[in-house]
Amino acid sequence: MIELALVAALLPQQVVIATPRGQASVPVSMERGVAAVAALRLAQPLGLVLSLDGVAVRVVLGGRSFEFDLGAPFVRTGDAAYPLVGAPYVARDTLFLPLHWLADYVPRLSAGHYRWDAGAGRLEETAAAQVSVPPVAPSPPAPVATVPAPATLPLSAANPITGLRLAHTIVVDPGHGGIDPGNPGLRLPGRLAEKDITLAIGRLLRAELLRRGLNVVLTRSTDTLIDLADRPLFCRAACDLFVSIHVNSMPAGQRQGRISGVETYFLSDAKTEDQKRVTQMENDAMRFETTAPAGDGPLAFILRDLQLNEYLRESARLAELVQGRVAAVHPGGDRGVQQGPFLVLAAARRPAVLVETGFATHKDDGAFLASALGQRKIVNAIADGIVAYLLEFERKLAVGGSGR
């Protein structure tokens, strides 16, 4: 507590923006525990342009575009992603950006156009910036679900974070959403439901995979409903893996409060009663949809698709790698790799898994899933499993000299 108080005392209460056009003071907010500034208060003195589309934030400053996601402690510019102390957020209809971005990355990446004086809490724009960088109109905001691809690495150069040599795109699917809450979260704190946990984990996983140099698509980035059959369609030609995020639960009975832990599913026939229970629970989300699949119903559709799906073995391997990583950090224990005929996995023409991140009906699992630390552990572990699978895949390509 003493260290936190000292850190807070060292932070400026306001930032002075000094430009050849004049000077302005911008208050520093600490309401979320980290220093942040209201983006609109920066617009006039710095001439920056803002756009907000769902959770995607774009800031154009001095001809350079910075891209953020609400709630994600990273900023992207050019072909690189940088970690932040704190994440952008919206409070009282106002967008706040981390002070770390303004004080560190803006001067560092501006080619000398801005200087930060930490002692004075002052960001100074040089006169040269007015001459050398003409005004640039902001480009239209990118669709929320898609992320600009990082620089494609030549085959001879490995990504310094992951060791991967090829560009890869991952589709992350936060389960449920909108009028479909998922399971109601019996032991989740507050009024959280499954859809809230899956969205939080999905956003964080997107940010973490971006940090590791992967391309990421979210099937949903806000509290909205996407039909089960439409989610895997995000993962067709321009996609390597599909990962669906969910929260498990047990029905009322003696086992309800006792069962805990993580399990990861791939698409196949359900063999056990628990596998059938989870499959039915997740496929039951179809009742919230306005359209139903044609033909003999969803189960027949899935079973027909199983005969056509060429990625079952790869999906099982991906499930094994993800399960192993998450189980190693999960307090609820390892419930192993499972299988079931999930509609959300059926149409993905790539390796696809569904991660049941814990039980909302278990006290300890519920607290873990709702905590920032628990979500971060889950996200890092899933990302580790994804990278491990892709490294194996690239080694097979190098040996076999052919695609999947």
VEXLUM-805106 format. One record per residue (C-alpha): x, y, z; residue in three letters. Coordinates in steps of 0.5 Angstrom, whole numbers, plus 500, padded with zeros to 3 digits. Layout:
% VEXLUM-805106
XYZALA/...
***
This chain:
% VEXLUM-805106
500500500MET/506505502ILE/509503495GLU/502505491LEU/502511495ALA/509513493LEU/507512486VAL/501516486ALA/504522489ALA/510522483LEU/504522478LEU/502529476PRO/495531477GLN/495535471GLN/499535464VAL/501541461VAL/500541453ILE/505546450ALA/505547443THR/507553438PRO/500555438ARG/499556446GLY/499552452GLN/493548455ALA/492544462SER/489537462VAL/487533469PRO/490527470VAL/484521472SER/486516477MET/479513478GLU/481506475ARG/487505479GLY/492508473VAL/493515471ALA/489517465ALA/487523461VAL/480525457ALA/482524450ALA/477530448LEU/481534452ARG/487533448LEU/484534441ALA/484541441GLN/491543444PRO/494537440LEU/490537434GLY/489529434LEU/483526431VAL/479521435LEU/474515432SER/470510436LEU/467504433ASP/464499439GLY/471497443VAL/476500437ALA/479506438VAL/483510433ARG/487516434VAL/491520429VAL/496525432LEU/501528427GLY/500524421GLY/501517426ARG/495513427SER/494509434PHE/489504435GLU/487501442PHE/481497444ASP/477499450LEU/479494456GLY/486492453ALA/492494455PRO/496495449PHE/496500443VAL/498498436ARG/501503431THR/504501424GLY/506494424ASP/507493432ALA/504493438ALA/506496445TYR/504494452PRO/501499456LEU/500501464VAL/493501464GLY/487500459ALA/483505455PRO/476506458TYR/469510457VAL/466513464ALA/461518464ARG/461518456ASP/468520456THR/474516453LEU/480516457PHE/487514454LEU/492512459PRO/497517461LEU/503512459HIS/501512452TRP/502520452LEU/508520456ALA/512515453ASP/510512446TYR/508519443VAL/514522444PRO/518516443ARG/515514436LEU/514522434SER/521522431ALA/523528435GLY/516532434HIS/514531442TYR/518531448ARG/516529455TRP/518533461ASP/517528467ALA/518533472GLY/514538470ALA/508533467GLY/509537460ARG/508534453LEU/511539448GLU/510540441GLU/516542437THR/515547432ALA/519543427ALA/512538428ALA/508544425GLN/513544418VAL/514537417SER/508533418VAL/502536414PRO/495535417PRO/493528415VAL/485526415ALA/484520419PRO/482514415SER/476510417PRO/475506423PRO/477499422ALA/471494423PRO/471492430VAL/472485429ALA/478485424THR/485487426VAL/490490421PRO/495484420ALA/502485423PRO/508485418ALA/509478414THR/515475417LEU/520472411PRO/521465412LEU/528466415SER/526470420ALA/522468427ALA/518472431ASN/522474437PRO/516473442ILE/513466439THR/518463434GLY/513463429LEU/515464422ARG/509465418LEU/503470419ALA/497466422HIS/490468423THR/486466429ILE/478467430VAL/476468437VAL/469467439ASP/466469446PRO/460465447GLY/453467447HIS/451475448GLY/446480447GLY/439476449ILE/443470450ASP/446470457PRO/449463457GLY/449460464ASN/446465469PRO/453465473GLY/450462480LEU/457463483ARG/459469479LEU/460475483PRO/455481482GLY/450480476ARG/455477472LEU/453472467ALA/457467462GLU/456472456LYS/460477460ASP/466473462ILE/467470455THR/467477452LEU/472479457ALA/476473456ILE/475474449GLY/478481448ARG/484480453LEU/486474448LEU/485478442ARG/490483445ALA/495478448GLU/495474441LEU/496481437LEU/502482442ARG/505476440ARG/504478432GLY/498474430LEU/492476426ASN/486476430VAL/478476429VAL/473477434LEU/466474432THR/463479437ARG/466485441SER/460487444THR/454485448ASP/451482441THR/448476439LEU/451472433ILE/448465431ASP/451459433LEU/452457425ALA/454464423ASP/460464428ARG/465458425PRO/464462418LEU/469467421PHE/474461420CYS/474459413ARG/479461408ALA/483467411ALA/483463418CYS/488458421ASP/484456428LEU/478457431PHE/477458439VAL/470459442SER/470461450ILE/465459454HIS/463458462VAL/461451464ASN/455450470SER/452444473MET/445443474PRO/442443481ALA/443437485GLY/449434489GLN/454435484ARG/453442483GLN/457446488GLY/463441488ARG/465440481ILE/470445478SER/476446473GLY/477447466VAL/476442460GLU/477443452THR/472440447TYR/473438440PHE/468436435LEU/466429435SER/461424438ASP/459425445ALA/461419449LYS/459421456THR/453423460GLU/457430462ASP/459431455GLN/452430452LYS/450435458ARG/455440456VAL/454439448THR/446440450GLN/447446454MET/451450449GLU/447448443ASN/441450447ASP/443457445ALA/439456438MET/433458442ARG/435465442PHE/436465434GLU/431468429THR/433463424THR/434455424ALA/438451420PRO/435448414ALA/434440413GLY/433435419ASP/435440425GLY/442442428PRO/444435430LEU/443432423ALA/447438420PHE/453437425ILE/453429424LEU/453430417ARG/459435417ASP/463431422LEU/464426416GLN/466432412LEU/471435417ASN/478434415GLU/481437421TYR/478433427LEU/485430429ARG/488437429GLU/483439433SER/484434438ALA/491436438ARG/490443439LEU/485442445ALA/490437448GLU/495443448LEU/490448450VAL/488444456GLN/494442458GLY/496450459ARG/490452462VAL/489446467ALA/496448469ALA/494455472VAL/487453474HIS/485452481PRO/479448479GLY/483442476GLY/484439470ASP/478435467ARG/481433461GLY/480434453VAL/473432451GLN/469431445GLN/462433443GLY/457435437PRO/457443438PHE/454447432LEU/459452434VAL/465448431LEU/461444426ALA/462449420ALA/469451421ALA/474449416ARG/480449420ARG/482446427PRO/477448432ALA/476448440VAL/471450445LEU/474452452VAL/470451458GLU/474456462THR/471454469GLY/464452473PHE/460458474ALA/456454479THR/463453484HIS/465458488LYS/472458487ASP/472457480ASP/467463480GLY/471468483ALA/477466479PHE/473467472LEU/471474475ALA/478476477SER/482480473ALA/488476475LEU/484469473GLY/482472466GLN/489474465ARG/492467467LYS/487464463ILE/488468457VAL/496467457ASN/495460458ALA/490459452ILE/495463448ALA/501459450ASP/497453447GLY/495456441ILE/502458439VAL/505451441ALA/500448436TYR/502453431LEU/509452432LEU/508444431GLU/504446425PHE/510450422GLU/515444423ARG/510439419LYS/510444414LEU/518445414ALA/518437414VAL/513435409GLY/513441404GLY/506441403SER/500445406GLY/494442411ARG/
***
